[in-house]
Every structure is written in structure tokens, then in C-alpha cells.
Amino acid sequence: MISLAGGNPDLTSLPLTALGKSAQAIIAQTGQSALQYGAGQGTEELRTQICALMAMEGIIDASPDNVAVTIGSQSALDTITKILCNPGDTILTDEATYMGALGTFSGYQTDVQPVRTDGDGLIPEELELRIRALQDAGKRIKFLYIIPNFNNPTGITLAARRRDRVAQICRAANIFVVEDNPYGLLRFGGERLPALRATNRRGVIYLGSFSKIFSPGLRIGWALLPPPLVQKFLILGGSSTLCPPALNQMLVSAYLRDFDWQAHLAAAVATYQLRRDAMLAALDRCMPAEVTWTKPEGGFFIWLTLPKSIDTHALVHRALDDNVAFFHGAAFLPVPQRSNQLRLAFSAIPAETIAVGVQRLSRVICDAIGMAGGNAAQPARDAGTDPDEP
Ligand SMILES: Cc1ncc(COP(=O)(O)O)c(C=O)c1O
């Protein structure tokens, strides 16, 4: 089975032996605090380091006082939704968005409404129209949830020229922006784009994570909050977690302080870039002409669009029978409907395996297009032979 489904980070560039020694030293030397309950907001050392990290994304005015360390950014999103939303309140999102966020939003019985996007991300004019139409219909819109860099699932990045505009539109309409940015430091080339929070201090709640740049197993993320929300966040966040894990925070701090983490990250990013290139090349080689896909400049994901007649949910089991897995598009849609799109992840498996996986998937897609009456049930170019097969 080749899984192009899960967006796991590749951990092979981590210095595991040295990290093991570091964890051992933390317990041996500071075990009385590392193994104890800690402050609900997180350690001061880590919150200060997080501020330095956010400066790399253009946020230069963050104070550790306004940072809350959380159990992954997932729990930060949960707490924000708990604070801001009553059942029935509206949350705006990109057309396709992170399914873990949709799960949280549905848990709080919110009404999630997509805003139209294109290859440059959310379209500001559409955002304005949508807000007006929803507010005219009496909806209480609480926030826009947006993944500006290398969106999960589409890989699309919100264009620099749109960022301030999106934040301003929300501010004018009295709506928070929740900027979820776990992939921002995973750019393959070119300039990093400043976070929406960089120039919009009061209206943007920024979520960050160590899951994609260090380790998802440690479950350490954070929220940078507008000052009036900090106390509420700590009280309501603490009601489900009490405090973030002290030992894990200390290990993250040690990694940022004592290791050349930027070199390890650069090695991981180079691996992701190779894998992205391998996936794009395999798609080019194998997919029929009717299929298109995004070309992300970072992150983990590529988003495929098939002919409208194909429901990608129906292809999941056919693909599993052919030993390849992917996520069907409907899983990422705020409003339940069939989807002719699907997500592929290139982050977690070697380039050669990606090529085989894409080839298997192309056969499933070609068959489906053939059955749906498409006129090109053949790959665009010669797909070659699957080396896994006789
Ligand atoms: C956009 C997005 N936000 C949040 C998360 C969850 O991150 P964490 O591990 O920090 O909870 C993910 C994980 O895949 C993600 O893709």
C-alpha cells in the first residue's frame, strides 16, 4: 500500500541521538519541574522563543504575555471556537479547508460558510460580498479561518497583495481573522510572505505549531492573541487541558536553544521539495489530459481536479484495491457535497514511491473517466510500467 493520504512530516533529518540525550538531561537535571504541572500559559522561555520564531514570519511586535502554549495548534483552534462561537454562529473559510478545523467547528454546532478562492487564495471581493450577504440575512459571523501558506488541502498560498485587504475587510465588518500557519516556514524558494498578523495586530488571532517544523508527537502549538482575549483563552483552554506538558515544552526549548534547528529544517524542506518535484513530474507523466493540479511552493499537499462527472469519494475504495490511498475532496468542504477533487500528500514518502503511487492512481482515474464517458481514458503520456508489478 502506498499512502498519498496522510500529511505526516518527515523526521529523518532530526538528530535523534542528541535529542535523546537532551531529554535525559532535562529529566535528570530539572525533573522536579519537567515532570510537574506547569503554568497554564506555558513556560516563559518557550513563549519568548515563539516570539522570535514569529518574527521570521514578519510578526515583530509579539509579546510573550500574549502567547499561550497549547496542545498542538488544534487545541488552540478548539479554545478559540469555544470562546467566540455560540451554536448557529457563522465561520467563514476558504473553499476547501483543513478537515480537523471543520471537525472542531462542527463540534461547536457552528454554521461554516466557504468563500470563493482561486489560484491566489481567498478572493477579497468575494469575501466582501459574502459577508454582506450573510449579515443581511441576519447571520452572526464570528471569524474567518484561513491557512494563508500552502493551504491544507490545496497547497495554495494567499497572494501578498491580498493579505492586508482580507484583514481590513474582516476588521471593517467586526470579524476576527484566525490565521492558522503551521506550514509558513516550509517554503521551497522565493520570499517568505508576511503573516496577516504582521500588520494587523488587533483583529488577527495567529496560530502556530511545532508539528511540521519539529515533531507532531510532542503536541506543542500556540496562539498569539489580541490582549483582550488572553485571560479568556487561558481560562477556557485550561478547562480542558489544565496546562501544556512541561517536559515537551522544555524539549522544544532545548531544540531551539541548543541545536542548529534551522539547518535540520532546511534539510527537511529540501526533502519536501524533492518529493513535490517527484509528484509533479509523475502527475505530468501519468495523468490524463482532463486532470489538473496545483503547484505548491511549499508545504505538504497537491490538489487535483478531475472532470466534473467524477465523484472522488467513489474512487477511494477502487484506489485502495490498487494499493494506493488518497483523501477525497469532500472531506475538506465546509458544506457537504460531492467533489471531483482530491488531496495528495508528498511529505512522508520517498520520491520513487511517490512515482509508483501516482502511477497506480492514474490508472484508477483513467478507468473512472472512461466509465463516465470521458474521451481520454489514456494517460496523457506513456506512464511506463509499475516497477512493483510483474
Ligand atoms: C492547517 C492545519 N492546522 C492545524 C493542524 C494541526 O496541527 P497540530 O499538530 O499543531 O495540532 C494541521 C495538521 O495537519 C493542519 O494542517
The ligand as a Gaussian input file, in Angstrom:
#p B3LYP/6-31G(d) Opt

LIG

0 1
 C       -3.830000      23.603000       8.680000
 C       -3.574000      22.794000       9.882000
 N       -3.811000      23.316000      11.090000
 C       -3.595000      22.632000      12.209000
 C       -3.095000      21.346000      12.173000
 C       -2.879000      20.618000      13.475000
 O       -1.624000      20.905000      13.939000
 P       -1.126000      20.463000      15.390000
 O       -0.382000      19.201000      15.238000
 O       -0.275000      21.602000      15.837000
 O       -2.328000      20.304000      16.263000
 C       -2.821000      20.750000      10.947000
 C       -2.331000      19.371000      10.887000
 O       -2.250000      18.752000       9.881000
 C       -3.059000      21.496000       9.774000
 O       -2.817000      21.007000       8.556000

